[in-house]
Amino acid sequence: MPSIKIGTRDSQLALWQARLVQSKINTIALSELIEIKSEGDIDLISPLYEMGVQGIFTKTLDIALLNNKIDVAVHSLKDVPTQLPFGLEIAAILQRANFKDWMVVKDANIDFEKPLTIATSSLRRKTQWLNRFPNHTFESLRGNINTRLQKLKDNEHWAGALFAAAGVERIALEIPHHIELDWMLPAPAQGAIAIVCRANDEAVKTICKNFHDEKTAICVNAERQFLRTLMGGCTMPIAALAEIKNGRMYFQGNVLTIDGKEKADVHKSFREWDFEEAGKKAAEYLFKNGGKEILEKIKTK
């Protein structure tokens, strides 16, 4: 079998994830990394939710896959649209890492009662934060993890910035003080890595099955189903978390208005035979219990 071409973005985190996948593929077949810059990496000024494109970090790699320039693409699954382009499919989902969010702060003794300025380009993080701390303000923060940490260090007005814990942990960055945000619900599939390939590439799919973590897949698929049922893209302020404990799935989800003042949420548990429909059922409940009105307000903004 010829060497498998692994497509990846060229950030430190993306390369770390791609090398993890490469180390697994290399136990079975030869492989090589192909670095490709995405639109999301090129435009570091516009907030993601203003760019209006689903799959902004995946589109360039999708095209490379469809044009046979690469054989697999490695993504943070939270960046992957719930509807993949025709001809592509997820070949494997790796075991999930830390799904939580962190606030990286300059001062370990930060006082949240004060009117602070926080940096993030995640609408989901911003709306949940404003729901809890309405007197805080936000400024946009774009770029890879290293770039964002440097921007935080250089900006004397920012009290802190919000990050996905998994990204910081994976590349073992030395950071100033951080606070784990146990109260903040993550993006659907946050902390999970996906391997995408061409749907007709049976050889690659057979190899990737060896790295697939079924428990993670069941949970993140429920979260992505929740997002898809609510017709939300990865830039919508929709959060979800599914966890399996003692044979049951415990599902949490929410959506908030842009100013964080209104919130609709859902907390449900499902038996094993309901796992496949869990995300859909949770979304339908939320939609009927305040979610519809909030989603309509978001779409008219």
C-alpha positions in Angstrom: 0.0 0.0 0.0 1.4 3.5 -0.9 2.2 5.9 1.9 -0.9 7.5 3.4 -0.9 11.3 3.1 -2.2 12.9 6.3 -3.5 16.4 5.8 -3.3 18.9 8.7 -3.3 22.6 9.5 0.1 24.0 10.3 -0.5 25.3 13.8 1.4 23.7 16.7 -1.8 22.1 18.0 -3.0 20.8 14.6 0.5 19.3 14.0 0.5 17.7 17.5 -2.9 16.1 16.7 -1.8 15.0 13.2 1.4 13.4 14.6 -0.6 11.5 17.2 -2.7 10.1 14.3 0.5 9.4 12.3 2.0 7.5 15.2 -1.0 5.2 15.2 -1.2 4.8 11.4 2.6 4.0 11.3 2.0 0.9 13.4 0.1 -0.5 10.3 1.2 1.4 7.2 3.6 4.1 6.0 2.4 7.7 6.2 3.5 11.4 5.7 2.2 14.7 6.8 1.0 17.3 4.4 0.6 20.8 5.9 -2.2 23.0 4.5 -3.2 26.5 5.7 -7.0 27.1 6.2 -9.1 30.2 5.8 -9.6 30.3 9.5 -5.8 30.6 10.0 -5.4 33.3 7.3 -8.0 35.7 8.6 -7.0 36.5 12.2 -9.0 39.7 12.5 -12.7 38.9 12.0 -14.4 37.1 14.9 -15.4 33.6 13.8 -19.1 34.2 14.2 -18.9 37.2 11.8 -17.1 35.2 9.0 -20.3 33.3 8.3 -18.8 30.1 7.1 -19.3 26.7 8.6 -16.3 24.5 8.5 -13.9 27.4 8.1 -11.1 25.3 9.6 -11.9 22.2 7.6 -12.9 23.4 4.1 -9.4 23.6 2.7 -8.6 20.0 3.9 -12.0 18.8 2.6 -11.0 20.1 -0.9 -7.6 18.4 -0.7 -9.3 15.1 0.2 -11.8 15.3 -2.6 -8.9 16.2 -5.1 -6.9 13.2 -3.8 -4.0 15.4 -2.6 -4.3 13.8 0.8 -5.9 10.5 2.1 -7.0 11.6 5.6 -7.6 14.9 7.3 -7.1 15.3 11.1 -9.4 17.8 12.9 -10.6 18.9 16.3 -14.1 17.4 16.0 -15.7 20.5 17.4 -14.6 22.4 14.2 -16.1 19.8 11.8 -19.6 20.7 10.5 -22.3 18.2 11.4 -23.0 17.7 7.6 -19.8 16.7 5.8 -19.3 17.3 2.0 -20.7 14.5 -0.2 -18.0 11.9 -0.6 -16.3 12.3 2.8 -17.0 10.6 6.1 -15.5 10.4 9.6 -13.3 7.2 9.6 -12.5 7.3 13.3 -12.9 9.4 16.5 -10.1 9.1 19.0 -10.6 8.8 22.8 -11.7 12.2 24.2 -9.3 14.4 26.1 -10.3 17.1 28.6 -13.6 18.7 27.4 -13.6 21.6 29.7 -12.8 25.3 29.2 -10.1 27.3 31.0 -9.7 30.9 31.8 -6.0 31.9 31.6 -5.5 34.8 33.9 -2.6 37.2 34.7 -3.4 37.5 38.4 -4.2 34.4 40.5 -6.2 36.6 42.9 -8.5 38.0 40.2 -11.7 39.6 41.5 -14.6 38.6 39.3 -16.9 41.2 41.0 -15.0 44.0 39.2 -15.9 45.0 35.6 -13.3 43.0 33.8 -12.4 42.7 30.1 -12.2 39.2 28.8 -10.8 38.0 25.5 -12.3 35.3 23.2 -13.8 34.8 19.8 -16.1 32.0 20.9 -19.7 33.1 21.0 -20.6 30.1 23.2 -18.0 31.1 25.8 -19.0 34.7 25.7 -22.7 34.2 26.2 -22.3 31.7 29.1 -19.8 34.1 30.7 -22.1 37.1 30.4 -25.0 35.1 31.9 -22.8 34.6 35.0 -20.9 37.9 35.0 -23.1 40.6 33.2 -20.8 43.4 34.2 -17.9 42.1 32.2 -17.0 43.1 28.6 -15.4 41.1 25.7 -12.9 41.7 23.0 -12.1 39.4 20.1 -9.1 37.1 20.3 -8.0 35.1 17.2 -5.0 33.0 16.2 -3.5 29.7 17.3 -3.0 29.0 21.0 0.6 30.4 21.1 -0.5 33.6 19.3 -3.5 34.1 21.6 -1.4 33.6 24.8 1.1 36.2 23.5 -1.7 38.6 22.7 -3.1 38.2 26.3 0.4 38.8 27.7 0.8 42.0 25.6 -2.6 43.5 26.3 -2.6 45.4 29.6 -6.4 45.8 29.5 -7.4 42.1 29.4 -7.9 40.3 32.7 -7.8 36.9 31.0 -8.7 34.9 28.0 -10.8 31.7 27.5 -9.3 28.5 26.0 -10.3 24.9 25.5 -8.3 23.0 28.1 -7.5 20.1 25.7 -5.6 22.3 23.3 -3.4 23.8 26.0 -2.7 20.4 27.6 -1.9 18.7 24.4 1.0 20.9 23.5 2.1 21.2 27.1 2.4 25.0 27.1 3.7 26.8 30.1 0.9 29.3 30.9 0.3 31.8 33.7 -2.5 31.0 36.2 -5.6 29.3 34.9 -9.0 28.6 36.3 -11.0 25.5 35.3 -14.5 26.6 34.4 -16.5 23.7 35.8 -19.8 25.6 35.3 -19.3 26.2 31.6 -20.7 23.7 29.1 -18.3 22.9 26.2 -18.9 23.0 22.5 -20.3 19.8 21.1 -17.4 17.3 20.6 -14.9 19.5 22.4 -11.8 17.5 23.3 -12.2 14.9 20.6 -10.1 14.3 17.5 -11.6 13.1 14.2 -10.0 11.4 11.2 -11.9 12.2 8.0 -11.4 10.3 4.7 -13.0 9.7 1.4 -16.1 7.5 1.7 -15.0 5.1 -1.0 -11.5 4.6 0.5 -12.0 1.2 2.1 -8.3 0.6 2.8 -7.9 3.7 4.8 -11.2 3.2 6.6 -10.1 -0.3 7.6 -6.9 1.1 9.1 -8.6 3.9 10.9 -11.1 1.5 12.6 -8.2 0.4 14.8 -8.0 3.8 16.5 -11.8 4.4 16.9 -13.1 4.9 20.4 -16.7 3.8 20.5 -17.6 5.3 23.9 -16.3 8.7 22.8 -18.1 8.4 19.4 -21.4 7.7 21.0 -21.2 10.7 23.3 -19.9 13.2 20.7 -22.4 12.0 18.1 -25.2 12.7 20.5 -23.8 16.2 21.1 -23.4 16.8 17.3 -26.9 15.5 16.7 -28.2 18.0 19.3 -26.4 20.8 17.4 -27.7 19.6 14.0 -31.3 19.3 15.2 -31.2 22.9 16.5 -29.8 23.9 13.0 -26.7 25.4 14.6 -23.3 25.8 13.1 -20.1 25.5 15.1 -20.1 29.3 15.6 -23.6 29.3 17.2 -23.7 29.7 21.1 -24.9 26.2 21.5 -23.2 23.9 24.1 -23.6 20.2 24.8 -22.1 17.5 26.9 -23.0 13.8 26.9 -21.4 11.4 29.4 -21.9 7.7 29.9 -21.9 6.5 33.5 -23.1 3.0 34.7 -24.8 2.3 31.4 -26.7 5.5 31.1 -26.1 8.7 29.1 -26.3 11.9 31.0 -26.9 14.8 28.6 -26.7 18.6 29.2 -27.2 21.3 26.7 -27.9 25.0 26.4 -28.3 28.0 24.2 -28.2 31.7 25.2 -29.0 35.0 23.7 -26.0 37.1 22.5 -26.1 39.3 25.6 -26.3 36.2 27.9 -29.4 37.5 29.6 -31.7 34.6 28.4 -30.9 31.0 28.6 -32.6 27.7 27.7 -31.1 24.5 28.9 -31.8 20.7 29.1 -30.7 18.0 31.5 -31.8 14.5 30.6 -30.6 10.9 31.1 -31.1 8.1 28.5 -31.0 4.4 28.6 -28.6 2.5 26.3 -31.3 1.8 23.6 -32.0 5.5 23.4 -28.4 6.6 22.8 -28.8 7.0 19.0 -31.7 9.5 19.4 -30.5 11.2 22.6 -29.2 14.4 20.9 -32.3 14.8 18.8 -34.7 14.2 21.8 -32.7 16.7 24.0 -32.8 19.3 21.2 -36.5 18.9 20.8 -37.1 19.4 24.5 -34.9 22.5 24.6 -36.6 23.9 21.4 -40.0 23.6 23.1 -38.8 25.0 26.4 -37.4 28.4 25.5 -34.9 27.4 22.9 -37.0 28.3 19.9 -37.4 31.9 21.0 -33.7 32.3 21.8 -32.6 30.8 18.4 -34.9 33.2 16.6 -33.4 36.2 18.4 -29.9 35.0 17.5 -30.7 34.6 13.8 -32.2 38.1 13.6 -29.0 39.7 15.1 
